[in-house]
Amino acid sequence: MPTFHTRPGRTAPLAVVLALAGAVVAGCTPGAPLEPPSAPLVPSPAARPSDASRCGPKPFGAEQPADAWEQFDVTAAQLEVINRRLFRVLCREGLWRKGVGFGAGFDPDRSTEFVMIHPGFSGLTARQILDRFLGV
């Protein structure tokens, strides 16, 4: 009968590997019928990266405290202008890297569009940033 020489501390990892391999093989039963997938696998189209990801990561410490956010009511036309200028103002002018935050929404109770702006550490007020978004 052959003898196997193992180094101390090597037996347990080998036993674990063999046990895992046995469990995987035991899970494969030749009698089980294979079912075709319920829907054909079609790759999803690549999503356009968000403007925020195109700006790059925010610098360390650029998190905005909740009390500094300001909300402004805007018209639908103003929101369209803001959306067109958002990337230019936040990314190209470097405000994203200065911790400036932006959000937009709709208040169904008042039927009003609004934007929320946080000035970060840009040195600008939220109103000045809104004016930049509007191209004023």
Residue pairs with C-beta under 8 A, 6 or more apart in sequence:
6 14
51 86
51 87
51 90
51 91
52 90
52 96
54 87
54 91
55 87
55 90
55 91
55 96
55 97
56 91
56 96
56 97
58 96
58 97
58 99
59 97
59 99
61 99
62 97
62 98
62 99
62 120
62 121
63 99
64 99
64 101
64 118
64 120
68 118
68 119
69 101
69 103
69 116
69 117
69 118
69 126
70 116
70 117
70 118
70 126
70 127
71 114
71 115
71 116
72 114
72 115
72 116
72 117
72 126
72 127
72 130
73 112
73 113
73 114
74 82
74 113
74 114
74 115
75 113
76 113
78 113
78 134
79 104
79 113
79 115
81 133
81 134
81 135
82 104
82 115
82 133
82 134
83 104
85 132
85 133
85 134
85 135
86 102
86 133
89 95
89 129
89 132
89 133
90 96
90 100
90 102
93 132
95 120
95 122
95 124
95 129
95 132
98 120
98 121
98 122
98 123
99 118
99 120
99 121
99 122
100 117
100 118
100 119
100 120
100 122
100 124
100 129
101 116
101 117
101 118
101 120
102 115
102 116
102 117
102 118
102 133
103 115
103 116
103 117
104 113
104 114
104 115
104 116
105 113
105 114
105 115
105 116
106 112
106 113
106 114
107 113
107 114
115 130
115 133
117 126
117 129
117 130
118 126
119 125
119 126
119 128
119 129
122 129
124 132
